[in-house]
Amino acid sequence: MIRLSTSVLFIILGIIYSLKANEVTILVLLKSFNYPSKQTVDGSWCDNNDEHDYCSPYFVICTTKQYTQLCLSKYEFGGNGPEYENKEHITFDGQLGENITNPLQFTMPEWSNDTVLHVAVFNKDPNDPSLLGRSNIDRLDRNTWHQ
């Protein structure tokens, strides 16, 4: 697994229980993203082999189960627009993309101890989208976050 080792994505994670049966909502508040490299994981330049431009981060954040890579609920945003194109640092506000607000909200019919939050970040090059990094948050403990 390739980790987001040269980049930093700050998130605040919260789990809220609904009063409806056993429904659980996971809130993911994105704060900032920093990617000082101008290269992707495979070593290629972010912008058509031009060493002067930063990457244009495109985010895929989803819930999954611990031993699968299949997203159960997913958000995709970024890559285009002045807040994402050729950026070393991004500070997230209340709007992440068209119809996507911050914090992200994942609702599950009931709690499962093998729930994982999967984060992957790609460079949004129309000709060749490539991985910048990925990571899992797999220690979601409902007893720590309930309200």
N, CA, C and O of each residue as an XYZ file, in Angstrom:
588
protein
N       0.833     -1.172      0.000
C       0.000      0.000      0.000
C       0.882      1.240      0.000
O       1.863      1.305      0.741
N       0.550      2.194     -0.801
C       1.266      3.462     -0.864
C       0.575      4.424      0.093
O      -0.635      4.630      0.002
N       1.318      4.998      0.987
C       0.745      5.919      1.962
C       0.940      7.363      1.515
O       1.793      7.666      0.681
N       0.143      8.231      2.082
C       0.284      9.660      1.830
C       1.456     10.166      2.672
O       1.262     10.960      3.593
N       2.662      9.712      2.361
C       3.803      9.987      3.232
C       4.436     11.350      2.989
O       4.895     11.982      3.941
N       4.476     11.814      1.775
C       5.089     13.115      1.515
C       4.052     14.223      1.506
O       4.380     15.387      1.273
N       2.821     13.869      1.754
C       1.772     14.877      1.817
C       1.106     14.793      3.178
O       1.273     13.818      3.911
N       0.363     15.813      3.498
C      -0.337     15.839      4.763
C      -1.778     16.240      4.487
O      -2.041     17.271      3.868
N      -2.713     15.407      4.956
C      -4.134     15.705      4.863
C      -4.665     15.733      6.287
O      -4.693     14.702      6.959
N      -5.088     16.907      6.754
C      -5.626     17.026      8.092
C      -7.134     16.865      8.037
O      -7.821     17.568      7.297
N      -7.644     15.918      8.842
C      -9.085     15.729      8.932
C      -9.475     15.608     10.396
O      -8.675     15.211     11.244
N     -10.704     15.955     10.666
C     -11.291     15.721     11.975
C     -12.409     14.719     11.743
O     -13.271     14.923     10.888
N     -12.388     13.645     12.504
C     -13.330     12.556     12.303
C     -14.269     12.485     13.491
O     -13.829     12.521     14.640
N     -15.552     12.385     13.220
C     -16.526     12.236     14.284
C     -17.569     11.205     13.915
O     -17.951     11.082     12.752
N     -18.027     10.468     14.907
C     -19.081      9.484     14.686
C     -20.271      9.903     15.539
O     -20.142     10.121     16.744
N     -21.411     10.010     14.906
C     -22.618     10.448     15.589
C     -23.663      9.349     15.465
O     -23.862      8.785     14.389
N     -24.313      9.056     16.554
C     -25.382      8.071     16.518
C     -26.706      8.762     16.269
O     -26.997      9.806     16.852
N     -27.497      8.173     15.404
C     -28.818      8.696     15.112
C     -29.810      8.101     16.104
O     -29.574      7.032     16.668
N     -30.904      8.793     16.307
C     -31.953      8.252     17.151
C     -32.806      7.242     16.399
O     -33.663      6.590     16.995
N     -32.579      7.107     15.094
C     -33.327      6.158     14.282
C     -32.647      4.801     14.370
O     -31.561      4.615     13.821
N     -33.267      3.864     15.045
C     -32.760      2.488     15.162
C     -31.273      2.497     15.524
O     -30.885      3.129     16.506
N     -30.443      1.808     14.749
C     -29.007      1.717     15.017
C     -28.181      2.525     14.031
O     -26.967      2.343     13.953
N     -28.808      3.406     13.284
C     -28.113      4.153     12.235
C     -26.936      4.950     12.801
O     -27.021      5.536     13.880
N     -25.840      4.957     12.045
C     -24.624      5.655     12.457
C     -24.210      6.609     11.345
O     -24.257      6.254     10.168
N     -23.808      7.814     11.717
C     -23.299      8.779     10.757
C     -21.857      9.114     11.115
O     -21.554      9.451     12.260
N     -20.979      9.017     10.134
C     -19.577      9.381     10.308
C     -19.373     10.721      9.616
O     -19.655     10.857      8.425
N     -18.887     11.704     10.353
C     -18.593     13.019      9.795
C     -17.084     13.154      9.623
O     -16.318     12.859     10.541
N     -16.667     13.597      8.456
C     -15.249     13.784      8.159
C     -15.056     15.243      7.751
O     -15.470     15.652      6.666
N     -14.433     16.013      8.615
C     -14.179     17.428      8.358
C     -12.763     17.576      7.820
O     -11.794     17.293      8.524
N     -12.645     18.016      6.584
C     -11.337     18.220      5.966
C     -10.847     19.620      6.301
O     -11.578     20.595      6.130
N      -9.624     19.719      6.774
C      -9.053     21.005      7.160
C      -8.077     21.530      6.107
O      -8.248     22.638      5.600
N      -7.047     20.730      5.775
C      -6.056     21.193      4.805
C      -5.336     20.013      4.170
O      -5.378     18.889      4.671
N      -4.679     20.297      3.060
C      -3.894     19.302      2.328
C      -2.619     19.978      1.856
O      -2.655     21.095      1.341
N      -1.492     19.300      2.032
C      -0.214     19.841      1.602
C       0.540     18.772      0.819
O       0.715     17.652      1.300
N       0.983     19.115     -0.381
C       1.742     18.186     -1.229
C       2.869     18.973     -1.893
O       2.696     19.489     -2.997
N       4.032     19.070     -1.223
C       5.111     19.921     -1.724
C       5.823     19.383     -2.958
O       6.510     20.137     -3.648
N       5.674     18.102     -3.246
C       6.344     17.523     -4.411
C       5.623     17.923     -5.695
O       4.409     18.132     -5.694
N       6.356     18.024     -6.758
C       5.766     18.297     -8.069
C       5.742     17.027     -8.909
O       5.612     17.079    -10.132
N       5.872     15.872     -8.230
C       5.884     14.579     -8.912
C       4.846     13.649     -8.304
O       4.463     13.788     -7.142
N       4.399     12.692     -9.122
C       3.470     11.676     -8.661
C       4.262     10.529     -8.031
O       5.493     10.550     -8.018
N       3.549      9.531     -7.510
C       4.190      8.395     -6.856
C       5.164      7.674     -7.779
O       6.207      7.198     -7.332
N       4.830      7.592     -9.062
C       5.710      6.879    -10.002
C       6.891      7.729    -10.483
O       7.684      7.271    -11.305
N       7.016      8.961     -9.976
C       8.158      9.802    -10.313
C       7.964     10.727    -11.499
O       8.860     11.504    -11.829
N       6.806     10.657    -12.146
C       6.576     11.553    -13.287
C       6.149     12.937    -12.784
O       5.613     13.074    -11.684
N       6.396     13.956    -13.610
C       6.007     15.318    -13.255
C       4.493     15.437    -13.272
O       3.821     14.758    -14.048
N       3.962     16.289    -12.427
C       2.514     16.434    -12.290
C       1.841     17.014    -13.523
O       0.718     16.633    -13.852
N       2.505     17.922    -14.202
C       1.853     18.652    -15.280
C       2.577     18.444    -16.607
O       3.436     19.242    -16.982
N       2.231     17.379    -17.311
C       2.778     17.106    -18.647
C       4.296     17.237    -18.716
O       4.838     17.912    -19.591
N       4.961     16.583    -17.785
C       6.426     16.586    -17.734
C       7.026     17.971    -17.562
O       8.153     18.220    -17.990
N       6.275     18.880    -16.932
C       6.775     20.221    -16.645
C       7.114     20.297    -15.157
O       6.224     20.227    -14.310
N       8.379     20.436    -14.846
C       8.826     20.411    -13.457
C       8.482     21.670    -12.669
O       8.801     21.750    -11.483
N       7.844     22.649    -13.289
C       7.574     23.920    -12.621
C       6.195     23.994    -11.971
O       5.967     24.872    -11.139
N       5.272     23.107    -12.322
C       3.907     23.183    -11.805
C       3.650     22.130    -10.736
O       4.146     21.006    -10.810
N       2.861     22.524     -9.740
C       2.417     21.580     -8.723
C       1.299     20.713     -9.281
O       0.757     20.983    -10.353
N       0.967     19.672     -8.537
C      -0.114     18.771     -8.947
C      -1.472     19.444     -8.757
O      -1.589     20.461     -8.075
N      -2.491     18.852     -9.377
C      -3.876     19.287     -9.216
C      -4.619     18.164     -8.502
O      -5.179     17.285     -9.156
N      -4.633     18.181     -7.154
C      -5.156     17.050     -6.390
C      -6.638     16.789     -6.622
O      -7.467     17.699     -6.624
N      -6.936     15.511     -6.817
C      -8.298     15.009     -6.974
C      -8.499     13.966     -5.875
O      -7.750     12.992     -5.801
N      -9.494     14.164     -5.033
C      -9.681     13.353     -3.834
C     -10.791     12.327     -4.020
O     -11.848     12.628     -4.575
N     -10.534     11.114     -3.547
C     -11.546     10.059     -3.469
C     -11.540      9.587     -2.017
O     -10.549      9.036     -1.537
N     -12.652      9.808     -1.326
C     -12.762      9.433      0.082
C     -14.006      8.567      0.222
O     -15.099      8.953     -0.191
N     -13.819      7.390      0.811
C     -14.957      6.476      0.903
C     -14.885      5.620      2.161
O     -13.843      5.504      2.805
N     -16.021      5.029      2.485
C     -16.052      4.012      3.528
C     -16.005      2.657      2.848
O     -16.552      2.460      1.763
N     -15.336      1.734      3.515
C     -15.200      0.378      2.996
C     -15.071     -0.562      4.187
O     -15.093     -0.120      5.336
N     -14.941     -1.831      3.922
C     -14.696     -2.816      4.973
C     -13.207     -3.099      5.032
O     -12.492     -2.872      4.055
N     -12.734     -3.590      6.163
C     -11.311     -3.706      6.432
C     -10.528     -4.484      5.381
O      -9.405     -4.091      5.067
N     -11.054     -5.552      4.830
C     -10.263     -6.388      3.925
C     -10.736     -6.329      2.479
O     -10.484     -7.253      1.705
N     -11.417     -5.255      2.112
C     -11.844     -5.096      0.721
C     -11.408     -3.726      0.223
O     -11.037     -2.860      1.015
N     -11.450     -3.539     -1.053
C     -11.172     -2.228     -1.645
C     -12.427     -1.646     -2.290
O     -12.351     -0.644     -3.001
N     -13.564     -2.260     -2.051
C     -14.824     -1.824     -2.635
C     -15.444     -0.716     -1.784
O     -15.752     -0.925     -0.611
N     -15.621      0.455     -2.377
C     -16.221      1.578     -1.658
C     -17.716      1.351     -1.485
O     -18.415      1.004     -2.437
N     -18.195      1.548     -0.271
C     -19.622      1.427      0.008
C     -20.329      2.759     -0.213
O     -21.439      2.804     -0.742
N     -19.681      3.831      0.193
C     -20.190      5.183      0.012
C     -18.988      6.058     -0.310
O     -17.964      5.967      0.367
N     -19.093      6.911     -1.341
C     -17.896      7.578     -1.853
C     -18.162      9.032     -2.222
O     -19.238      9.382     -2.708
N     -17.151      9.874     -1.979
C     -17.122     11.258     -2.453
C     -15.888     11.434     -3.331
O     -14.805     10.951     -2.999
N     -16.061     12.132     -4.455
C     -14.954     12.468     -5.351
C     -15.040     13.960     -5.655
O     -16.102     14.468     -6.014
N     -13.914     14.658     -5.509
C     -13.914     16.099     -5.768
C     -12.491     16.576     -6.003
O     -11.523     15.882     -5.693
N     -12.385     17.780     -6.561
C     -11.088     18.416     -6.768
C     -10.597     18.296     -8.192
O     -11.339     17.920     -9.099
N      -9.315     18.627     -8.371
C      -8.676     18.522     -9.678
C      -8.830     19.742    -10.549
O      -7.870     20.173    -11.188
N     -10.025     20.308    -10.588
C     -10.297     21.461    -11.452
C     -10.671     22.676    -10.623
O     -11.111     22.555     -9.480
N     -10.490     23.841    -11.210
C     -10.868     25.080    -10.544
C      -9.694     25.697     -9.808
O      -8.710     25.020     -9.513
N      -9.802     26.988     -9.512
C      -8.682     27.717     -8.916
C      -8.274     27.207     -7.536
O      -7.127     27.398     -7.131
N      -9.188     26.560     -6.802
C      -8.833     26.079     -5.471
C      -8.062     24.764     -5.493
O      -7.495     24.366     -4.476
N      -8.031     24.072     -6.656
C      -7.361     22.771     -6.744
C      -6.243     22.697     -7.789
O      -5.307     21.917     -7.619
N      -6.315     23.471     -8.843
C      -5.348     23.337     -9.942
C      -3.966     23.844     -9.556
O      -3.807     24.974     -9.092
N      -2.960     22.978     -9.759
C      -1.547     23.322     -9.536
C      -1.315     23.932     -8.153
O      -0.745     25.016     -8.027
N      -1.766     23.221     -7.123
C      -1.669     23.733     -5.755
C      -0.740     22.882     -4.894
O      -0.814     21.653     -4.896
N       0.124     23.559     -4.168
C       0.965     22.888     -3.171
C       0.183     22.714     -1.872
O       0.310     21.689     -1.202
N      -0.622     23.710     -1.517
C      -1.366     23.699     -0.258
C      -2.824     24.076     -0.522
O      -3.110     25.001     -1.283
N      -3.733     23.349      0.114
C      -5.167     23.633      0.001
C      -5.731     23.737      1.410
O      -5.502     22.857      2.240
N      -6.467     24.807      1.682
C      -7.236     24.922      2.915
C      -8.696     24.748      2.526
O      -9.233     25.524      1.735
N      -9.332     23.733      3.080
C     -10.709     23.416      2.696
C     -11.685     24.339      3.411
O     -11.493     24.694      4.574
N     -12.742     24.721      2.689
C     -13.805     25.498      3.305
C     -15.072     24.647      3.326
O     -14.990     23.420      3.270
N     -16.220     25.272      3.403
C     -17.478     24.546      3.513
C     -17.937     23.859      2.245
O     -18.783     22.966      2.303
N     -17.401     24.251      1.101
C     -17.796     23.669     -0.184
C     -16.574     23.007     -0.815
O     -15.580     23.674     -1.103
N     -16.652     21.687     -1.029
C     -15.521     20.942     -1.596
C     -15.628     20.768     -3.099
O     -14.616     20.642     -3.788
N     -16.819     20.760     -3.596
C     -17.087     20.582     -5.017
C     -18.560     20.826     -5.250
O     -19.300     21.163     -4.325
N     -18.977     20.657     -6.474
C     -20.387     20.862     -6.784
C     -21.229     19.869     -5.993
O     -21.073     18.658     -6.144
N     -22.118     20.381     -5.153
C     -23.011     19.577     -4.319
C     -22.288     18.714     -3.290
O     -22.851     17.723     -2.824
N     -21.057     19.063     -2.926
C     -20.327     18.330     -1.883
C     -19.894     19.336     -0.823
O     -19.109     20.245     -1.093
N     -20.424     19.155      0.397
C     -20.110     20.079      1.479
C     -19.159     19.432      2.484
O     -19.050     18.210      2.581
N     -18.485     20.295      3.217
C     -17.553     19.884      4.258
C     -18.199     20.183      5.603
O     -18.550     21.340      5.834
N     -18.380     19.237      6.497
C     -17.810     17.899      6.522
C     -18.553     16.921      5.618
O     -19.741     17.075      5.334
N     -17.806     15.909      5.180
C     -18.408     14.806      4.442
C     -19.232     13.987      5.424
O     -18.876     13.861      6.596
N     -20.338     13.431      4.935
C     -21.224     12.675      5.812
C     -21.466     11.291      5.229
O     -21.980     11.154      4.119
N     -21.091     10.269      5.987
C     -21.303      8.876      5.592
C     -22.290      8.266      6.578
O     -22.028      8.243      7.780
N     -23.426      7.770      6.083
C     -24.433      7.170      6.950
C     -24.514      5.677      6.674
O     -24.578      5.237      5.526
N     -24.509      4.908      7.767
C     -24.584      3.450      7.673
C     -25.802      2.978      8.461
O     -26.158      3.590      9.468
N     -26.444      1.897      8.016
C     -27.633      1.421      8.717
C     -27.339      0.955     10.144
O     -28.219      1.009     11.003
N     -26.107      0.496     10.405
C     -25.711      0.093     11.749
C     -24.189      0.115     11.856
O     -23.484      0.129     10.847
N     -23.698      0.119     13.082
C     -22.258      0.147     13.298
C     -21.633     -1.194     12.945
O     -22.205     -2.251     13.211
N     -20.447     -1.134     12.339
C     -19.669     -2.329     12.022
C     -18.224     -2.065     12.443
O     -17.641     -1.054     12.052
N     -17.648     -2.957     13.229
C     -16.288     -2.757     13.742
C     -15.212     -2.820     12.672
O     -14.073     -2.423     12.921
N     -15.550     -3.314     11.484
C     -14.536     -3.396     10.426
C     -14.669     -2.264      9.402
O     -14.184     -2.380      8.276
N     -15.324     -1.174      9.797
C     -15.457     -0.017      8.915
C     -14.121      0.714      8.796
O     -13.431      0.944      9.789
N     -13.773      1.073      7.564
C     -12.519      1.757      7.265
C     -12.830      3.001      6.438
O     -13.688      2.968      5.556
N     -12.139      4.084      6.723
C     -12.204      5.275      5.882
C     -10.995      5.230      4.957
O      -9.855      5.245      5.421
N     -11.239      5.176      3.653
C     -10.167      5.074      2.658
C     -10.026      6.421      1.951
O     -11.011      7.000      1.493
N      -8.784      6.911      1.868
C      -8.499      8.185      1.211
C      -7.465      7.946      0.120
O      -6.396      7.395      0.381
N      -7.783      8.358     -1.098
C      -6.823      8.300     -2.205
C      -6.794      9.671     -2.862
O      -7.830     10.312     -3.039
N      -5.590     10.112     -3.220
C      -5.432     11.406     -3.875
C      -4.681     11.180     -5.179
O      -3.625     10.547     -5.206
N      -5.245     11.711     -6.257
C      -4.675     11.560     -7.593
C      -4.327     12.932     -8.149
O      -4.853     13.944     -7.686
N      -3.451     12.969     -9.133
C      -3.211     14.180     -9.904
C      -4.202     14.173    -11.054
O      -4.253     13.219    -11.831
N      -4.983     15.225    -11.162
C      -6.032     15.282    -12.187
C      -5.451     15.839    -13.479
O      -5.712     16.984    -13.848
N      -4.673     15.030    -14.151
C      -4.165     15.367    -15.480
C      -5.099     14.695    -16.473
O      -5.212     13.469    -16.457
N      -5.775     15.450    -17.337
C      -6.748     14.852    -18.254
C      -6.148     13.745    -19.122
O      -6.846     12.804    -19.500
N      -4.874     13.855    -19.432
C      -4.249     12.851    -20.286
C      -3.794     11.620    -19.512
O      -3.750     10.520    -20.065
N      -3.455     11.798    -18.231
C      -2.881     10.695    -17.474
C      -3.074     10.905    -15.973
O      -2.144     11.344    -15.297
N      -4.276     10.598    -15.428
C      -4.450     10.736    -13.982
C      -3.553      9.728    -13.261
O      -3.519      8.553    -13.627
N      -2.836     10.182    -12.251
C      -1.913      9.284    -11.569
C      -1.951      9.505    -10.060
O      -2.304     10.585     -9.586
N      -1.589      8.486     -9.329
C      -1.685      8.462     -7.878
C      -0.651      9.373     -7.219
O       0.525      9.374     -7.581
N      -1.125     10.148     -6.238
C      -0.222     10.912     -5.385
C      -0.011     10.180     -4.064
O       1.064     10.265     -3.472
N      -1.025      9.468     -3.603
C      -0.918      8.696     -2.367
C      -2.264      8.187     -1.915
O      -3.307      8.647     -2.380
N      -2.235      7.225     -0.997
C      -3.472      6.683     -0.429
C      -3.206      6.207      0.986
O      -2.074      5.889      1.351
N      -4.271      6.163      1.777
C      -4.144      5.712      3.152
C      -5.509      5.288      3.676
O      -6.546      5.689      3.146
N      -5.493      4.471      4.724
C      -6.715      4.037      5.389
C      -6.701      4.477      6.842
O      -5.659      4.468      7.498
N      -7.864      4.861      7.335
C      -8.065      5.046      8.765
C      -8.920      3.862      9.179
O     -10.113      3.808      8.881
N      -8.298      2.914      9.870
C      -9.009      1.668     10.142
C      -9.260      1.427     11.621
O      -9.664      0.330     12.007
N      -9.035      2.401     12.428
C      -9.302      2.268     13.860
C     -10.448      3.196     14.257
O     -10.292      4.051     15.128
N     -11.580      3.022     13.623
C     -12.752      3.826     13.958
C     -13.421      3.181     15.165
O     -14.003      2.103     15.046
N     -13.345      3.813     16.296
C     -13.882      3.263     17.534
C     -15.120      4.048     17.921
O     -15.030      5.218     18.293
N     -16.258      3.418     17.835
C     -17.507      4.122     18.096
C     -17.605      4.624     19.529
O     -18.287      5.618     19.780
N     -16.947      3.969     20.472
C     -17.033      4.403     21.865
C     -16.261      5.693     22.115
O     -16.541      6.404     23.080
N     -15.311      5.994     21.272
C     -14.524      7.212     21.418
C     -15.299      8.439     20.953
O     -15.122      9.528     21.499
N     -16.146      8.273     19.960
C     -16.729      9.422     19.280
C     -18.204      9.680     19.565
O     -18.715     10.720     19.148
N     -18.909      8.793     20.248
C     -20.362      8.962     20.344
C     -20.742     10.201     21.135
O     -20.004     10.661     22.007
N     -21.922     10.730     20.804
C     -22.428     11.928     21.484
C     -23.788     11.631     22.068
O     -24.398     12.504     22.685
